[in-house]
Amino acid sequence: MKLGTFSVVLGNMSLKNACEFLSRNGVQMIEIGCGGFPGTAHCNPDILLNNEEELAEFKRTIKDNNLEISALSSHGNMVHPVKEIADKFDEDLTKAILLAEKLGVPVVNTFSGCPGGSAEDRTPNWVTCPWPEDFTGILDYQWNEVLIPYWKQKAAFAKEHGIHKIALELHPGFCVYNTKTLLRLREAVGPEIGANFDPSHLIWQGMDPCACIRELGKAGAIYHFHAKDTKIDAINSALNGVLDTTHYADEINRSWIFRSVGYGHGEEYWKAVISELRLAGYDYAISIEHEDSLMSGKEGLLKAIQCLKNVLIYEERGNMYWA
């Protein structure tokens, strides 16, 4: 495994300075946003796809700092019910795929997206229960008329351009948000669909990341990994459950908040997660995503790096000389 970082947290630095900072602190891989919600601070496809000198400088900056790109990330809602919004996210994802092809990056990260509840809707509709029956009808429309057709087409495009790993982040608010929905889309579309596995979103939903890793690992469906933690507030969640729309900045009243690795759960928890990843055959990037509102980006990143250095399994497993 290799220690990585999602560079959005260092968006106030130039790519050169960000890479130097990460390399100096023992990071081996970098995940770079290139459109959609992550933005283009470190990687603008409009420039890199059309300017060979800029592309060469971009690649040199990564190489000179002994880094590898683990994934290009263009998170968005490509099936948004407003066509103009959907088209912009889709355009960003298309460019990410084309740039990944040009750079030789094997993974593109994004969200599954979430359509409206019908063709007439103007806002996404995330369904969380099967009754009343309206919700079941919405799910049928979203999956069979919008989501599966879109991803069949996009996966085929990615495959044509040598990208065989589209890693969807399991994220509430989108149609793929847990183990079952990821596997459902993968079965319908093909092996190009896999997971950008982020434990933080699973923890607050009540899932066990180790159990999810084992299930997805059986299918060979883990393509990338986000290292991000979540802390459940026992008092607030006991009162209101975990479906919480309180603003992220109102931490004291929320049922849960995102934390840097080690501040939601300790090293033993993360050692179990990393060991389960090895059992699942995952031996790629452990990419830190900082979204801890109680720490600055720099401090949160450094705390996560320090914790993960004690947790990651870097070397290939040796021979079992005792067996």
C-alpha positions, 0 to 999 in steps of 0.5 A: 500500500502507498500513503496518499493525499487528496490534494484539494486540502492544499488548494491554496498552494501551487501544485509544485509547493503542494507536491514538495510539502507532501513528499517532505512528509512521506506521502507517496501518491497524490489524488488530484481534482480536475473538475466538478466539486473538487475544482481545478486548482492543481489540474486544469484539463482545458490546459493540459489536454491542449498544451504539451508544454504545460502537460510536460511541466505538470508531469515533471512536477509530480515526478521530481517530488517522487510522487505518483498520481493515484487517481484524477477526481471529478466528483459531480452529479452527471444525472442531475435533472437540470440538463445544463447542470448535468451536462457541465458535470458530464463534460468535466468527467469526460475531460478527466477520463481523457486526461487520465488516458493521456497521463496513464492514470488508471483510476477516475473518481466520482459520484454515481449522481442522483436524478430527480424523482421524475422527468419533470423534476428540477431537483435531485430526489434521494430516496431512503425508504420504500414506502409509500409506494411513490418512493419505489416508483421513483427508484424504478425511474431513477435506476432503469431510465436514467442511472443505468443507461448513463453509466453504461454509456460512460463506462463504454467511453472510458473503456474505449480510452483505456480507463477500466476503473471508474471509482464511485464514492459511496455517498448519501444523497446519491444513488450509490451510497452503500454496498448493495447499491454499488454492487447493483450498478456494477452488475448492471453496467460492468466491471468498469464500475467500482468503489472509491471506498470512504469509511467516513460516509459508511460509519455515520450510516451505521455500517461496519467498514470492515464488513463492507470491504470484505463484501466488495473485495469478494467482487474485486470492486475496490478501486481506490480508498479515501482515508477519512474518519467520522465521530458519532455524537452519542447524545445528539444521535440518541436524540435525533438519529444520524440523518442530520441536516444541521450545518457542518459548521454547527458541530456541537449540535450535529449527530456526527462530524467528519474527523481526521484519521485517528480522531474518530477512531483510534489506531486499532480501528484503522489497523483492522481496516487496513488489514481487511483491505489486504485480505481483500487484495487491495494494495493501492493508495490510502488517500487522505481526504481532509474534511475535519472542521475542528482542525486547519487543513495543514494540521489535520493532514499532518495528524492523519499522515502521522497516524497512518504511518503507524497503520499502513502495511507497506511491504509485500507479505512475506513467506509463512516460514512458520507454516 
